[in-house]
Amino acid sequence: MKQKNNILTIVFIVILFSCQPDKDNIFSTSPYVLEIPNHFPTINNSEDITLEGVNLGRKLFYDPILSDADKISCASCHIQSLAFSEPQALSMGVNGDLTNRNSMNLFNLNWQNNFFWDGRVSSLEEQAIETVSSHIEMNGSWEIISYKLNSHPEYPNLFKSAFNIDDIDSNYVVKAIGQFEKTLISGNSKFDKFYRGELIFSDTELRGWDLFNLDGPYDGADCFHCHQAPLFTDNIFHNNGLDSDENFNDLGLYLVTQNSSDKAKFKTPSLRNIELTPPYMHDGRFQTLDEVIEHYNFGGHISSTIDPLMKNLGEGLLLNQSDKDALKAFLLTLTDEEFINNLNHSDPNYN
């Protein structure tokens, strides 16, 4: 009887331990802590970001596997040394077709609520879905992409580590890319060091900063209304006087809202790293910062949807050459060398 009891006890212990969760198989990830500059606003999106998700997204960002015939990657049109923009007015897709608009830079995306020049999507995930699927851009078939990723020697394990999934689909691909893009934070330019009291501006740079923050004409350049520090954008849509009504070649926000008052309105781009991101405007019409400054100094073209902030129509800002040089000198202080050389943002295949 005693032997029988001992056997029952052993069986009970075996059953008990077999029902316990295998701690080695519990899915876990490492949190990724975003380095937010102290003078930046609180981020809009507090979604969890993991080290595994970021590393996977970085690999996908630089991998042409997401495009038709593995020809181009996200990084083909978003180059790190150019603040994740590109030097062409319009981007070329896998089949040699040109996009309709200039490739926007990618940084400080946590503070944005909509994306593309016309704001037609509200998340980085939607942005990636559209870009990969676009016939003009990457022309990727998600069915084919999923097959390629699931058959890949590395990706199944990377997706398992990041999301604990066994079947890779578009939802997790764009989620990973979005996590990587949220780490692209630029906030350590000469301006930021000046703002933190770590260095001083030259007299010319100080003059440019003053002009930036004052209304024109005569006294200032009116920049601060739409390009508010520290992000140097208001993330709002404006018609900044590029064309008159009869010359609208792109209706911008109107194509999304169908509201006639939104014709030729485009999202305000950040002026951070502006030195690195020519050509400028939604269609890349201006090749240099001098041309951009001259456009605003001229005052812009009158149209039915011109923004009220373009209040110097017909008169202009009346900046002299010394003023324009000073304003440009200030804009050059917004270049973040640390950001464009950050190895954590670069192609993982080369470092």
C-alpha positions in Angstrom: 0.0 0.0 0.0 2.8 2.3 0.9 4.5 1.6 -2.5 1.2 2.4 -4.3 0.9 5.7 -2.5 4.5 6.6 -3.5 3.7 5.8 -7.1 0.6 8.0 -7.0 2.6 10.8 -5.4 5.2 10.6 -8.2 2.5 10.6 -10.9 0.9 13.7 -9.2 4.2 15.6 -9.2 4.8 14.7 -12.8 1.4 15.9 -13.8 1.7 19.1 -11.7 5.0 20.1 -13.3 3.9 19.2 -16.8 1.0 21.8 -16.3 3.4 24.5 -15.3 4.3 27.0 -18.1 7.7 26.5 -19.7 9.5 29.7 -18.7 12.0 29.3 -21.5 9.1 29.5 -24.0 7.4 32.6 -22.6 7.4 35.3 -25.3 9.1 38.5 -24.2 10.7 41.5 -25.9 13.1 44.3 -24.8 11.5 47.8 -24.5 13.1 50.4 -26.7 13.4 53.8 -24.9 13.1 56.7 -27.3 15.6 59.5 -26.6 13.4 62.5 -26.6 15.1 65.9 -26.4 14.1 67.7 -23.3 12.9 70.8 -25.2 10.6 68.7 -27.5 6.8 68.3 -26.8 5.4 65.2 -25.3 4.9 62.6 -28.1 1.5 61.9 -29.5 1.9 58.2 -29.9 2.8 56.2 -26.8 2.6 52.8 -28.5 5.1 50.3 -27.2 8.3 50.1 -29.2 10.7 47.1 -28.8 14.3 46.6 -29.6 13.4 43.5 -31.6 10.7 45.4 -33.6 13.0 48.4 -34.3 15.9 46.1 -35.5 13.5 44.2 -37.7 12.0 47.4 -39.1 15.5 48.8 -39.8 16.4 45.7 -41.8 13.2 45.9 -43.8 13.6 49.6 -44.4 16.9 48.9 -46.2 15.8 45.6 -47.9 14.6 45.7 -51.6 12.7 42.5 -50.9 9.6 44.6 -50.4 9.6 45.8 -54.0 8.8 44.2 -57.3 11.7 42.0 -58.4 13.7 43.2 -55.4 14.8 46.4 -57.1 14.4 49.2 -54.6 14.0 49.7 -50.8 12.5 52.4 -48.6 16.0 53.8 -48.3 16.3 54.3 -52.0 14.2 57.4 -51.7 14.9 58.2 -48.1 18.7 58.5 -47.7 20.2 58.9 -44.2 22.9 61.4 -45.2 20.2 63.6 -46.7 18.0 63.5 -43.5 16.1 60.6 -45.1 15.1 62.6 -48.2 16.5 62.4 -51.7 18.1 64.9 -54.1 15.7 64.4 -57.0 12.6 66.6 -57.5 10.5 63.5 -58.1 11.3 59.9 -57.1 11.8 57.1 -59.6 9.9 53.8 -59.0 10.8 50.3 -59.9 9.5 50.6 -63.4 11.1 53.9 -64.1 8.0 55.9 -63.5 8.2 59.2 -61.6 6.2 60.0 -58.6 3.9 63.1 -58.6 5.6 64.8 -55.6 9.0 65.2 -53.9 10.0 62.6 -51.4 9.5 64.0 -47.9 12.1 63.7 -45.2 11.7 61.2 -42.4 12.4 62.4 -38.9 10.5 63.4 -35.8 7.6 61.4 -37.0 6.2 60.8 -33.5 4.9 64.4 -33.5 2.9 64.0 -36.7 -0.7 63.0 -37.0 -0.8 62.7 -40.8 1.6 61.8 -43.6 2.4 62.7 -47.2 2.2 66.2 -48.6 -1.6 66.0 -48.7 -2.0 64.2 -45.3 -4.0 61.4 -46.8 -3.0 58.8 -44.2 -2.9 59.1 -40.4 -0.3 56.5 -39.4 3.2 55.4 -40.4 1.8 51.9 -41.0 -0.7 53.2 -43.6 2.1 55.2 -45.2 4.2 52.1 -45.6 1.3 50.1 -47.0 0.6 52.6 -49.6 4.2 53.1 -50.6 5.0 49.4 -51.0 1.7 48.8 -52.9 2.0 51.8 -55.2 2.4 50.8 -58.9 4.5 54.0 -59.4 6.7 53.4 -56.4 7.7 49.9 -55.1 4.9 48.0 -57.0 5.0 45.3 -54.4 2.4 42.5 -54.1 1.8 41.7 -50.5 1.0 38.1 -51.3 4.4 37.7 -53.0 6.2 39.7 -50.3 4.7 37.5 -47.6 5.9 34.4 -49.5 9.4 35.8 -49.9 9.7 36.8 -46.2 8.3 33.5 -44.9 10.7 31.6 -47.2 13.7 33.7 -46.1 16.5 32.2 -44.1 16.4 35.0 -41.5 13.1 36.8 -41.4 10.9 34.1 -39.9 13.0 34.1 -36.7 13.2 37.9 -36.6 9.4 38.2 -36.8 9.0 35.5 -34.2 11.3 37.4 -31.9 9.6 40.7 -32.5 5.9 39.7 -32.6 5.7 36.0 -31.7 4.1 35.1 -35.0 4.7 32.1 -37.3 3.2 33.5 -40.4 4.4 36.9 -41.7 1.9 39.3 -43.3 1.7 42.9 -44.3 0.4 44.0 -40.9 3.5 43.0 -39.1 5.8 44.2 -41.9 4.6 47.8 -41.7 4.4 47.7 -37.9 8.1 46.9 -37.7 9.0 49.6 -40.3 6.9 52.1 -38.3 8.7 51.2 -35.1 12.1 51.9 -36.7 10.9 55.2 -38.2 9.7 56.4 -34.8 13.3 56.2 -33.6 14.4 58.7 -36.3 14.6 61.7 -33.9 16.6 64.8 -34.9 17.2 67.2 -32.1 20.9 68.0 -31.7 21.7 70.6 -34.2 23.7 73.8 -33.6 20.3 75.5 -32.9 19.5 72.9 -30.2 22.9 73.4 -28.5 22.3 77.2 -28.7 18.9 76.7 -27.2 20.4 74.6 -24.3 23.0 77.2 -23.7 25.9 75.0 -24.8 27.2 77.5 -27.4 26.5 80.9 -28.8 25.4 82.0 -32.3 27.4 84.3 -34.5 26.1 87.8 -34.9 24.8 86.8 -38.4 23.0 83.7 -37.1 21.5 85.8 -34.3 20.2 88.3 -36.8 18.8 85.5 -38.8 17.0 84.0 -35.7 15.5 87.4 -35.0 14.3 87.8 -38.6 12.8 84.3 -38.4 10.7 85.3 -35.4 9.5 88.7 -36.5 6.6 89.8 -38.8 7.5 91.5 -42.0 7.8 93.5 -44.0 11.0 95.4 -43.1 11.5 93.9 -39.6 11.2 90.2 -40.1 10.7 87.2 -42.4 7.5 85.8 -41.0 8.8 82.2 -40.8 7.7 81.5 -37.2 4.0 81.3 -38.0 4.2 78.0 -39.8 7.7 76.8 -38.8 7.4 76.9 -35.0 10.4 75.9 -32.9 11.4 73.4 -31.7 10.0 71.1 -34.4 10.0 73.9 -37.0 6.7 72.9 -38.4 3.1 73.4 -37.4 2.0 70.1 -39.2 -0.8 72.1 -40.8 -1.7 72.6 -44.5 -1.1 75.9 -46.3 -1.2 77.5 -49.7 2.0 79.4 -49.6 1.6 81.3 -52.8 3.5 79.1 -55.2 1.0 79.6 -58.0 -2.1 81.5 -59.0 -5.4 79.7 -59.6 -4.9 79.2 -63.3 -1.5 77.6 -62.7 -2.4 75.1 -60.0 -0.7 71.9 -61.2 -1.4 69.9 -58.1 -4.5 70.5 -55.9 -2.9 69.0 -52.8 -5.2 68.7 -49.8 -8.3 69.2 -51.9 -7.7 65.8 -53.5 -8.3 64.3 -50.1 -11.0 66.5 -48.6 -12.8 67.7 -51.8 -13.2 71.0 -50.0 -12.6 73.8 -52.5 -11.0 75.9 -49.8 -8.2 73.3 -49.6 -7.0 73.6 -53.2 -3.2 73.9 -53.5 -2.7 73.4 -49.8 0.2 71.2 -48.7 1.7 70.1 -45.4 4.3 72.3 -43.8 7.6 70.5 -43.9 10.0 70.8 -41.0 12.9 73.2 -41.5 15.2 71.0 -39.5 18.0 69.7 -41.7 16.8 72.0 -44.5 20.3 72.3 -45.8 20.3 68.6 -46.6 16.9 68.3 -48.3 16.9 70.1 -51.6 15.0 70.4 -53.9 12.2 72.2 -52.1 8.4 72.4 -52.1 6.0 69.5 -52.9 7.2 69.5 -56.5 10.9 70.2 -55.9 10.7 73.4 -58.0 13.3 75.3 -56.0 16.9 73.9 -56.1 18.4 76.2 -53.4 17.6 77.8 -50.1 18.3 81.1 -51.8 15.4 80.5 -54.2 13.1 79.6 -51.3 14.0 82.7 -49.4 13.5 84.8 -52.5 10.0 83.3 -53.0 8.9 84.5 -49.6 10.7 87.8 -50.0 8.8 88.3 -53.3 5.5 87.7 -51.4 4.0 84.9 -53.3 1.3 84.6 -56.0 -2.3 85.6 -55.3 -4.9 82.8 -55.5 -8.3 82.1 -54.1 -7.0 79.8 -51.4 -3.8 81.7 -50.5 -3.1 81.4 -46.7 -3.9 84.6 -44.7 -0.4 84.3 -43.2 1.0 85.2 -46.7 0.0 88.7 -45.9 2.8 90.5 -47.8 1.3 89.7 -51.3 2.2 92.4 -53.8 4.7 94.0 -51.5 6.9 91.2 -50.2 9.1 91.1 -47.1 11.5 93.8 -48.4 14.5 91.9 -47.0 17.9 93.2 -48.3 20.7 90.9 -49.2 22.3 91.2 -45.8 19.0 90.1 -44.2 18.6 87.2 -46.6 22.1 86.0 -45.9 21.5 86.2 -42.2 18.2 84.2 -42.5 20.0 81.5 -44.5 22.8 81.4 -41.9 20.3 80.7 -39.2 18.6 78.0 -41.3 22.0 76.3 -41.6 22.2 75.9 -37.8 19.3 73.4 -38.1 21.5 70.8 -39.6 21.9 67.8 -37.3 25.2 66.0 -38.1 24.7 63.5 -35.3 21.4 62.4 -36.7 22.6 61.8 -40.2 25.7 59.9 -39.0 23.9 57.8 -36.3 24.9 54.2 -37.0 21.6 53.0 -35.3 19.8 54.5 -38.3 22.1 53.2 -41.0 22.0 50.1 -43.3 22.5 47.1 -41.0 24.3 45.3 -43.8 27.2 47.7 -43.7 27.9 48.2 -40.0 
